[in-house]
């Protein structure tokens, strides 16, 4: 299957959840359209978890588009600011480390954001009551 890169950066803060992070990254790589850049900001204090996250990223970084940063102080705001600083694309998706995307999510986001009148969109939690 040939992957097509979309001019999208996905930013994922993570904290102590390597298995969830792995599932999320696999979700982003499981379809034809994939993000050009994925930025992981690891806030895990435990060095074993940090190493596990690095191994997961290394094993899935076939396209050299996953970038890892460690942040000592857990802070969603600081991690998002780091992601914004490192972003190389105009389209940025903030993602949790425990999600699975649908097959057409990235291409739909890309198409929607091409309309210059749209500056932000949000997703729905299909599991919410």
DSSP file (Angstrom, degrees, kcal/mol; ACC not computed):
  #  RESIDUE AA STRUCTURE BP1 BP2  ACC     N-H-->O    O-->H-N    N-H-->O    O-->H-N    TCO  KAPPA ALPHA  PHI   PSI    X-CA   Y-CA   Z-CA
    1    1 A X              0   0    0      0, 0.0     2,-0.5     0, 0.0    30,-0.0   0.000 360.0 360.0 360.0 127.8    0.0    0.0    0.0
    2    2 A X        -     0   0    0      1,-0.0     2,-0.3     2,-0.0     0, 0.0  -0.740 360.0-142.8 -85.7 125.6    1.4    3.4   -1.0
    3    3 A X        -     0   0    0     -2,-0.5     2,-0.5    30,-0.1    30,-0.2  -0.651   6.4-150.5 -87.2 142.8    1.1    6.0    1.7
    4    4 A X  E     -a   33   0A   0     28,-3.3    30,-2.4    -2,-0.3     2,-0.3  -0.968  13.1-136.4-116.1 123.0    0.3    9.6    0.8
    5    5 A X  E     -a   34   0A   0     -2,-0.5     2,-0.3    28,-0.2    30,-0.2  -0.582  14.4-155.8 -78.2 135.7    1.6   12.3    3.0
    6    6 A X  E     -a   35   0A   0     28,-2.5     2,-3.1    -2,-0.3    30,-1.8  -0.864  30.9-109.3-107.0 147.0   -0.8   15.1    3.9
    7    7 A X  E    S+     0   0A   0     -2,-0.3    84,-0.8    28,-0.2     2,-0.4  -0.311  79.9 121.6 -74.6  63.2    0.5   18.6    4.9
    8    8 A X  E     - b   0  91A   0     -2,-3.1    29,-1.8    26,-0.2    28,-0.8  -0.965  51.4-153.3-128.9 139.6   -0.6   18.0    8.5
    9    9 A X  E     -ab  37  92A   0     82,-2.7    84,-3.0    -2,-0.4     2,-0.5  -0.958  10.2-158.5-108.3 133.5    1.2   17.9   11.8
   10   10 A X  E     -ab  38  93A   0     27,-2.6    29,-3.0    -2,-0.5     2,-0.5  -0.962   6.0-159.7-110.2 124.5   -0.3   15.8   14.6
   11   11 A X  E     -ab  39  94A   0     82,-3.1    84,-3.1    -2,-0.5     2,-0.5  -0.911   9.4-176.6-107.5 126.4    0.8   16.8   18.1
   12   12 A X  E     -ab  40  95A   0     27,-3.3    29,-2.0    -2,-0.5     2,-0.3  -0.904  10.6-162.9-128.2 103.2    0.4   14.2   20.8
   13   13 A X  E     -a   41   0A   0     82,-0.6     2,-0.3    -2,-0.5    84,-0.3  -0.626  20.3-170.6 -73.4 142.4    1.2   14.9   24.5
   14   14 A X  E     -a   42   0A   0     27,-2.7    29,-2.9    -2,-0.3     2,-0.3  -0.988  17.8-175.2-139.3 150.3    1.6   11.7   26.4
   15   15 A X  S    S-     0   0    0     -2,-0.3    27,-0.1    27,-0.2    82,-0.0  -0.850  70.7 -33.4-148.6 105.1    2.0   10.8   30.1
   16   16 A X  S    S+     0   0    0     -2,-0.3    34,-0.0     1,-0.1    26,-0.0   0.766 102.8 106.7  61.2  31.9    2.6    7.2   31.4
   17   17 A X     >  +     0   0    0      1,-0.1     4,-2.5     2,-0.1     5,-0.2  -0.422  26.5 155.8-138.7  65.1    0.7    5.4   28.7
   18   18 A X  H  > S+     0   0    0      1,-0.2     4,-2.6     2,-0.2     5,-0.2   0.874  77.7  52.1 -60.8 -38.2    3.0    3.7   26.2
   19   19 A X  H  > S+     0   0    0      2,-0.2     4,-2.1     1,-0.2    -1,-0.2   0.916 111.7  46.3 -66.1 -40.7    0.4    1.1   25.1
   20   20 A X  H  > S+     0   0    0      2,-0.2     4,-2.5     1,-0.2    -2,-0.2   0.922 111.9  51.6 -64.3 -43.7   -2.2    3.7   24.4
   21   21 A X  H  X S+     0   0    0     -4,-2.5     4,-2.8     1,-0.2     5,-0.2   0.922 108.8  51.2 -58.9 -44.9    0.4    5.8   22.5
   22   22 A X  H  X S+     0   0    0     -4,-2.6     4,-2.5     1,-0.2    -1,-0.2   0.929 110.7  47.9 -58.5 -47.2    1.4    2.8   20.4
   23   23 A X  H  X S+     0   0    0     -4,-2.1     4,-1.9     2,-0.2    -1,-0.2   0.895 112.4  49.8 -61.9 -40.6   -2.3    2.1   19.5
   24   24 A X  H  X S+     0   0    0     -4,-2.5     4,-2.0    73,-0.4    77,-0.2   0.938 111.6  47.3 -64.6 -47.3   -2.8    5.8   18.6
   25   25 A X  H  X S+     0   0    0     -4,-2.8     4,-1.4     1,-0.2    -2,-0.2   0.913 110.6  52.4 -61.6 -42.0    0.3    5.9   16.4
   26   26 A X  H  X S+     0   0    0     -4,-2.5     4,-0.5    -5,-0.2    -1,-0.2   0.877 106.7  54.8 -60.5 -36.8   -0.7    2.7   14.6
   27   27 A X  H >< S+     0   0    0     -4,-1.9     3,-1.0     1,-0.2     4,-0.3   0.923 106.0  50.8 -62.0 -44.4   -4.1    4.2   14.0
   28   28 A X  H 3< S+     0   0    0     -4,-2.0     3,-0.3     1,-0.2    -1,-0.2   0.785 115.9  42.4 -65.2 -26.4   -2.5    7.2   12.2
   29   29 A X  H 3< S+     0   0    0     -4,-1.4    -1,-0.2     1,-0.2    -2,-0.2   0.398  92.6  85.3 -98.7   2.6   -0.4    4.9   10.0
   30   30 A X  S << S+     0   0    0     -3,-1.0     2,-0.2    -4,-0.5    -1,-0.2   0.572  84.2  57.1 -85.9  -7.4   -3.1    2.4    9.2
   31   31 A X  S    S-     0   0    0     -3,-0.3    73,-0.1    -4,-0.3    72,-0.0  -0.618  92.1 -99.8-118.8 177.4   -4.7    4.2    6.2
   32   32 A X  S    S+     0   0    0     -2,-0.2   -28,-3.3   -29,-0.1     2,-0.5   0.867 105.8  60.6 -65.3 -39.0   -3.6    5.5    2.9
   33   33 A X  E     +a    4   0A   0     70,-0.3     2,-0.3   -30,-0.2    -2,-0.3  -0.807  67.7 174.0 -98.0 125.7   -3.3    9.1    4.0
   34   34 A X  E     -a    5   0A   0    -30,-2.4   -28,-2.5    -2,-0.5   -26,-0.2  -0.914  35.4 -96.3-129.3 155.6   -0.8    9.9    6.8
   35   35 A X  E     -a    6   0A   0     -2,-0.3   -28,-0.2    -7,-0.2   -26,-0.1  -0.413  21.9-136.1 -71.4 145.5    0.4   13.1    8.5
   36   36 A X  E    S+     0   0A   0    -30,-1.8     2,-0.4   -28,-0.8   -27,-0.2   0.797  90.3  22.8 -67.3 -28.9    3.6   14.6    7.2
   37   37 A X  E     -a    9   0A   0    -29,-1.8   -27,-2.6   -31,-0.2     2,-0.4  -0.998  59.6-171.6-144.8 134.9    4.8   15.2   10.8
   38   38 A X  E     -ac  10  66A   0     27,-3.2    29,-3.2    -2,-0.4     2,-0.5  -0.996  11.4-162.8-125.0 126.2    3.9   13.7   14.2
   39   39 A X  E     -ac  11  67A   0    -29,-3.0   -27,-3.3    -2,-0.4     2,-0.5  -0.941   1.7-164.9-113.3 123.1    5.2   15.3   17.3
   40   40 A X  E     -ac  12  68A   0     27,-3.2    29,-2.3    -2,-0.5     2,-0.6  -0.919   3.8-166.8-106.1 127.4    5.2   13.4   20.6
   41   41 A X  E     -ac  13  69A   0    -29,-2.0   -27,-2.7    -2,-0.5     2,-0.5  -0.933  13.1-158.1-113.8 106.6    5.8   15.3   23.8
   42   42 A X  E     +ac  14  70A   0     27,-3.0    29,-2.9    -2,-0.6   -27,-0.2  -0.733  20.6 173.0 -89.7 122.8    6.5   12.8   26.5
   43   43 A X        +     0   0    0    -29,-2.9     2,-0.3    -2,-0.5   -28,-0.2   0.168  32.9 132.6-112.5  14.6    5.8   14.0   30.1
   44   44 A X        -     0   0    0    -30,-0.2     6,-0.1     1,-0.1    27,-0.1  -0.521  42.8-160.3 -72.7 128.7    6.4   10.6   31.8
   45   45 A X        +     0   0    0     -2,-0.3     2,-0.4     4,-0.0    -1,-0.1   0.813  68.4  89.4 -78.4 -31.0    8.7   10.9   34.8
   46   46 A X     >  -     0   0    0      1,-0.2     4,-2.1     2,-0.0     3,-0.4  -0.549  69.0-150.2 -73.5 120.7    9.6    7.2   34.9
   47   47 A X  H  > S+     0   0    0     -2,-0.4     4,-2.5     1,-0.2     5,-0.2   0.815  95.9  58.8 -62.5 -31.1   12.7    6.6   32.7
   48   48 A X  H  > S+     0   0    0      2,-0.2     4,-2.1     1,-0.2    -1,-0.2   0.896 107.4  46.4 -65.3 -38.9   11.5    3.1   31.9
   49   49 A X  H  > S+     0   0    0     -3,-0.4     4,-2.7     2,-0.2    -2,-0.2   0.902 110.8  52.8 -69.1 -40.4    8.3    4.5   30.4
   50   50 A X  H  X S+     0   0    0     -4,-2.1     4,-2.4     1,-0.2    -2,-0.2   0.936 111.0  46.9 -58.3 -46.3   10.3    7.1   28.5
   51   51 A X  H  X S+     0   0    0     -4,-2.5     4,-2.3     2,-0.2    -1,-0.2   0.890 111.0  51.7 -64.2 -39.7   12.5    4.4   27.0
   52   52 A X  H  X S+     0   0    0     -4,-2.1     4,-2.4     2,-0.2    -1,-0.2   0.920 109.6  50.1 -62.7 -43.4    9.5    2.3   26.1
   53   53 A X  H  X S+     0   0    0     -4,-2.7     4,-2.6     1,-0.2    -2,-0.2   0.918 110.1  50.5 -60.3 -43.3    7.9    5.3   24.3
   54   54 A X  H  X S+     0   0    0     -4,-2.4     4,-2.7     1,-0.2    -2,-0.2   0.898 110.2  49.8 -62.5 -40.7   11.2    5.8   22.4
   55   55 A X  H  X S+     0   0    0     -4,-2.3     4,-2.4     2,-0.2    -1,-0.2   0.907 110.8  49.7 -64.4 -41.6   11.2    2.2   21.4
   56   56 A X  H  X S+     0   0    0     -4,-2.4     4,-1.4     2,-0.2    -2,-0.2   0.941 112.9  46.8 -61.1 -47.7    7.6    2.3   20.2
   57   57 A X  H  X S+     0   0    0     -4,-2.6     4,-1.0     1,-0.2     3,-0.4   0.923 111.9  50.5 -61.9 -45.2    8.4    5.5   18.2
   58   58 A X  H >< S+     0   0    0     -4,-2.7     3,-0.5     1,-0.2    -1,-0.2   0.896 109.7  50.7 -59.9 -41.2   11.5    4.0   16.7
   59   59 A X  H 3< S+     0   0    0     -4,-2.4    -1,-0.2     1,-0.2    -2,-0.2   0.767 118.1  38.2 -70.4 -24.3    9.7    0.8   15.7
   60   60 A X  H 3< S+     0   0    0     -4,-1.4     2,-1.1    -3,-0.4     3,-0.4   0.430  88.1  96.5-104.2  -1.0    6.9    2.8   13.9
   61   61 A X    X<  +     0   0    0     -4,-1.0     3,-1.4    -3,-0.5    -1,-0.1  -0.219  37.4 139.2 -89.8  47.6    9.0    5.6   12.4
   62   62 A X  T 3  S+     0   0    0     -2,-1.1    -1,-0.2     1,-0.3    -2,-0.0   0.798  76.7  41.3 -59.0 -32.4    9.3    4.0    9.0
   63   63 A X  T 3  S-     0   0    0     -3,-0.4    -1,-0.3     0, 0.0    -2,-0.1   0.310 106.8-122.6-101.8   7.6    8.8    7.4    7.3
   64   64 A X  S <  S+     0   0    0     -3,-1.4    -2,-0.1     1,-0.1    -3,-0.1   0.863  78.6 119.8  52.7  40.3   11.0    9.4    9.7
   65   65 A X        +     0   0    0    -28,-0.1   -27,-3.2   -30,-0.0     2,-0.5   0.272  42.3  92.3-117.7  10.3    8.1   11.7   10.4
   66   66 A X  E     -c   38   0A   0    -29,-0.2     2,-0.5    -9,-0.1   -27,-0.2  -0.924  55.1-167.9-106.6 128.3    7.7   11.1   14.2
   67   67 A X  E     -c   39   0A   0    -29,-3.2   -27,-3.2    -2,-0.5     2,-0.4  -0.966   6.1-152.9-120.7 128.7    9.6   13.6   16.4
   68   68 A X  E     +c   40   0A   0     -2,-0.5     2,-0.4   -29,-0.2   -27,-0.2  -0.829  14.8 175.5-107.0 134.7   10.1   12.9   20.1
   69   69 A X  E     -c   41   0A   0    -29,-2.3   -27,-3.0    -2,-0.4     2,-0.4  -0.998  19.6-142.8-134.4 140.8   10.5   15.5   22.8
   70   70 A X  E     -c   42   0A   0     -2,-0.4     2,-0.5   -29,-0.2   -27,-0.2  -0.863  12.5-169.4-102.4 137.8   10.8   15.0   26.5
   71   71 A X        -     0   0    0    -29,-2.9     4,-0.1    -2,-0.4     8,-0.0  -0.981  10.0-159.3-127.6 118.7    9.2   17.6   28.9
   72   72 A X  S    S+     0   0    0     -2,-0.5     2,-0.7     1,-0.1    -1,-0.1   0.902  77.7  61.4 -66.2 -43.4   10.1   17.3   32.6
   73   73 A X  S    S-     0   0    0      2,-0.1     2,-0.4     1,-0.0    -1,-0.1  -0.761  87.6-127.5 -90.9 117.8    7.1   19.2   33.9
   74   74 A X        +     0   0    0     -2,-0.7     2,-0.3   -31,-0.2    -2,-0.1  -0.480  51.4 141.4 -63.7 120.2    3.7   17.6   33.1
   75   75 A X     >  -     0   0    0     -2,-0.4     4,-2.5     1,-0.1     5,-0.2  -0.812  43.7-156.3-163.2 117.0    1.6   20.4   31.6
   76   76 A X  H  > S+     0   0    0     -2,-0.3     4,-2.3     1,-0.2     5,-0.2   0.883 100.2  52.1 -63.4 -36.7   -0.8   20.1   28.7
   77   77 A X  H  > S+     0   0    0      2,-0.2     4,-2.3     1,-0.2    -1,-0.2   0.941 111.6  44.5 -65.4 -47.9   -0.4   23.8   27.9
   78   78 A X  H  > S+     0   0    0      1,-0.2     4,-2.2     2,-0.2    -2,-0.2   0.887 113.1  51.5 -65.3 -37.7    3.4   23.6   27.8
   79   79 A X  H  X S+     0   0    0     -4,-2.5     4,-2.2     2,-0.2    -1,-0.2   0.909 110.7  48.0 -66.9 -39.6    3.3   20.4   25.7
   80   80 A X  H  X S+     0   0    0     -4,-2.3     4,-2.7     2,-0.2    -2,-0.2   0.895 110.0  52.7 -66.3 -38.6    1.0   22.1   23.2
   81   81 A X  H  X S+     0   0    0     -4,-2.3     4,-2.2     2,-0.2    -2,-0.2   0.897 109.2  49.7 -62.6 -39.1    3.2   25.2   23.1
   82   82 A X  H  X S+     0   0    0     -4,-2.2     4,-1.9     2,-0.2    -2,-0.2   0.914 110.4  50.4 -63.7 -42.7    6.2   22.9   22.3
   83   83 A X  H  X S+     0   0    0     -4,-2.2     4,-1.1     1,-0.2    -2,-0.2   0.932 110.0  49.6 -60.8 -46.1    4.2   21.2   19.6
   84   84 A X  H >< S+     0   0    0     -4,-2.7     3,-0.6     1,-0.2    -1,-0.2   0.911 109.9  51.9 -59.5 -42.7    3.3   24.6   18.1
   85   85 A X  H 3< S+     0   0    0     -4,-2.2    -1,-0.2     1,-0.2    -2,-0.2   0.857 115.3  41.1 -61.4 -36.3    6.9   25.7   18.2
   86   86 A X  H 3< S+     0   0    0     -4,-1.9    -1,-0.2    -5,-0.1    -2,-0.2   0.509  86.8 119.3 -92.6  -6.0    8.0   22.5   16.3
   87   87 A X    <<  -     0   0    0     -4,-1.1     5,-0.1    -3,-0.6    -3,-0.0  -0.362  38.0-175.5 -67.1 136.0    5.2   22.3   13.8
   88   88 A X        +     0   0    0      3,-0.1     2,-0.3    -2,-0.1    -1,-0.1   0.425  62.2  68.0-108.3  -2.7    6.2   22.5   10.1
   89   89 A X  S    S-     0   0    0      2,-0.1   -81,-0.1     1,-0.1   -80,-0.1  -0.826  74.8-131.3-120.0 156.5    2.7   22.6    8.6
   90   90 A X  S    S+     0   0    0     -2,-0.3     2,-0.6   -83,-0.2   -82,-0.1   0.782  95.5  70.2 -73.6 -26.9   -0.1   25.1    8.6
   91   91 A X  E     +b    8   0A   0    -84,-0.8   -82,-2.7     2,-0.0     2,-0.4  -0.835  66.9 179.6 -96.8 121.5   -2.6   22.4    9.6
   92   92 A X  E     -b    9   0A   0     -2,-0.6     2,-0.5   -84,-0.2   -82,-0.2  -0.982  12.1-166.4-126.1 128.1   -2.1   21.2   13.2
   93   93 A X  E     -b   10   0A   0    -84,-3.0   -82,-3.1    -2,-0.4     2,-0.6  -0.965  11.2-150.3-112.9 121.6   -4.2   18.5   14.9
   94   94 A X  E     -b   11   0A   0     -2,-0.5     2,-0.4   -84,-0.2   -82,-0.2  -0.822  25.7-175.7 -86.4 126.5   -3.9   18.1   18.7
   95   95 A X  E     -b   12   0A   0    -84,-3.1   -82,-0.6    -2,-0.6     2,-0.1  -0.932  23.8-127.1-124.7 144.5   -4.5   14.5   19.5
   96   96 A X    >   -     0   0    0     -2,-0.4     3,-0.5   -84,-0.1   -82,-0.1  -0.388  29.1-116.3 -76.5 168.9   -4.8   12.6   22.7
   97   97 A X  T 3  S+     0   0    0    -84,-0.3   -73,-0.4     1,-0.2   -74,-0.1   0.242 106.7  57.4 -92.0  14.2   -2.6    9.5   23.2
   98   98 A X  T 3  S+     0   0    0    -75,-0.1     2,-0.3   -74,-0.1    -1,-0.2  -0.126  82.1 106.3-136.2  40.2   -5.6    7.2   23.4
   99   99 A X    <   -     0   0    0     -3,-0.5     2,-0.4   -79,-0.1   -72,-0.2  -0.807  49.4-151.6-119.2 160.4   -7.6    7.7   20.2
  100  100 A X        -     0   0    0     -2,-0.3     2,-0.2   -73,-0.1   -76,-0.1  -1.000  20.9-143.4-124.9 131.8   -8.2    5.8   17.0
  101  101 A X        -     0   0    0     -2,-0.4     2,-0.1   -77,-0.2    -2,-0.0  -0.557  16.8-112.6 -92.4 159.6   -9.0    7.8   13.8
  102  102 A X    >   -     0   0    0     -2,-0.2     3,-1.5     1,-0.1     4,-0.4  -0.470  35.4-102.2 -82.7 162.2  -11.4    6.8   11.1
  103  103 A X  T 3  S+     0   0    0      1,-0.3   -70,-0.3    -2,-0.1     4,-0.3   0.840 120.2  35.7 -53.8 -39.4  -10.1    6.0    7.6
  104  104 A X  T 3> S+     0   0    0      1,-0.2     4,-2.3     2,-0.1    -1,-0.3   0.304  86.2 104.4-102.6   9.7  -11.0    9.4    6.1
  105  105 A X  H <> S+     0   0    0     -3,-1.5     4,-2.5     1,-0.2     5,-0.2   0.944  82.8  42.4 -57.4 -53.9  -10.3   11.6    9.1
  106  106 A X  H  > S+     0   0    0     -4,-0.4     4,-2.6     1,-0.2    -1,-0.2   0.900 115.6  47.2 -66.6 -41.9   -7.0   13.1    7.9
  107  107 A X  H  > S+     0   0    0     -4,-0.3     4,-2.5     2,-0.2    -1,-0.2   0.883 113.2  50.6 -67.5 -35.7   -8.1   13.7    4.3
  108  108 A X  H  X S+     0   0    0     -4,-2.3     4,-2.6     2,-0.2    -2,-0.2   0.921 111.3  47.5 -66.1 -43.1  -11.3   15.3    5.5
  109  109 A X  H  X S+     0   0    0     -4,-2.5     4,-2.6    -5,-0.2    -2,-0.2   0.934 112.6  49.7 -61.5 -45.4   -9.5   17.6    7.9
  110  110 A X  H  X S+     0   0    0     -4,-2.6     4,-0.9     1,-0.2    -2,-0.2   0.930 112.5  46.6 -60.3 -46.6   -7.0   18.5    5.1
  111  111 A X  H  < S+     0   0    0     -4,-2.5     3,-0.5     1,-0.2     4,-0.4   0.908 113.9  48.1 -64.1 -42.3   -9.9   19.3    2.7
  112  112 A X  H >< S+     0   0    0     -4,-2.6     3,-1.3     1,-0.2     6,-0.2   0.904 109.7  52.0 -63.5 -41.5  -11.8   21.3    5.2
  113  113 A X  H 3< S+     0   0    0     -4,-2.6    -1,-0.2     1,-0.3    -2,-0.2   0.637  91.1  75.0 -76.3 -12.4   -8.8   23.3    6.3
  114  114 A X  T 3< S+     0   0    0     -4,-0.9     2,-0.8    -3,-0.5    -1,-0.3   0.766  77.0  88.4 -67.2 -23.3   -8.0   24.3    2.7
  115  115 A X  S X  S-     0   0    0     -3,-1.3     3,-2.2    -4,-0.4    -1,-0.0  -0.688  77.0-150.4 -75.0 111.1  -11.0   26.7    3.0
  116  116 A X  T 3  S+     0   0    0     -2,-0.8    -1,-0.2     1,-0.3    -3,-0.1   0.578  89.2  69.6 -66.0  -9.2   -9.2   29.8    4.4
  117  117 A X  T 3  S+     0   0    0      2,-0.0     2,-0.5     1,-0.0    -1,-0.3   0.592  88.0  75.6 -83.0  -9.9  -12.4   30.8    6.3
  118  118 A X    <   +     0   0    0     -3,-2.2     3,-0.1    -6,-0.2    -1,-0.0  -0.887  47.0 163.2-104.2 127.8  -12.0   27.9    8.7
  119  119 A X        +     0   0    0     -2,-0.5     2,-0.3     1,-0.3    -1,-0.1   0.552  65.5  20.1-117.4 -13.1   -9.4   28.2   11.3
  120  120 A X        +     0   0    0      2,-0.0    -1,-0.3     0, 0.0     2,-0.3  -0.982  53.8 179.1-156.9 143.0  -10.4   25.5   13.8
  121  121 A X        -     0   0    0     -2,-0.3     2,-0.3    -3,-0.1   -12,-0.0  -0.934  14.2-149.4-135.8 162.5  -12.5   22.3   13.9
  122  122 A X        -     0   0    0     -2,-0.3     2,-0.2     0, 0.0    -2,-0.0  -0.942  11.5-127.6-132.6 155.0  -13.2   19.8   16.7
  123  123 A X        -     0   0    0     -2,-0.3     2,-0.4     1,-0.0     0, 0.0  -0.491  19.8-121.7 -96.4 169.8  -13.9   16.1   16.8
  124  124 A X        -     0   0    0     -2,-0.2     2,-1.0     4,-0.0     3,-0.1  -0.855  14.3-127.8-110.5 146.6  -16.7   14.2   18.5
  125  125 A X    >   -     0   0    0     -2,-0.4     3,-1.6     1,-0.2    -2,-0.0  -0.828  19.3-168.0 -92.1 103.2  -16.4   11.5   21.1
  126  126 A X  T 3  S+     0   0    0     -2,-1.0    -1,-0.2     1,-0.3    -2,-0.0   0.657  84.4  59.0 -67.0 -14.9  -18.4    8.7   19.6
  127  127 A X  T 3  S+     0   0    0     -3,-0.1    -1,-0.3     2,-0.0     2,-0.1   0.526  80.7 108.3 -92.3  -6.3  -18.3    6.9   23.0
  128  128 A X    <         0   0    0     -3,-1.6    -4,-0.0     1,-0.1     0, 0.0  -0.415 360.0 360.0 -70.8 145.8  -20.0    9.7   24.9
  129  129 A X              0   0    0     -2,-0.1    -1,-0.1     0, 0.0    -3,-0.1   0.509 360.0 360.0 -71.5 360.0  -23.6    9.2   26.1
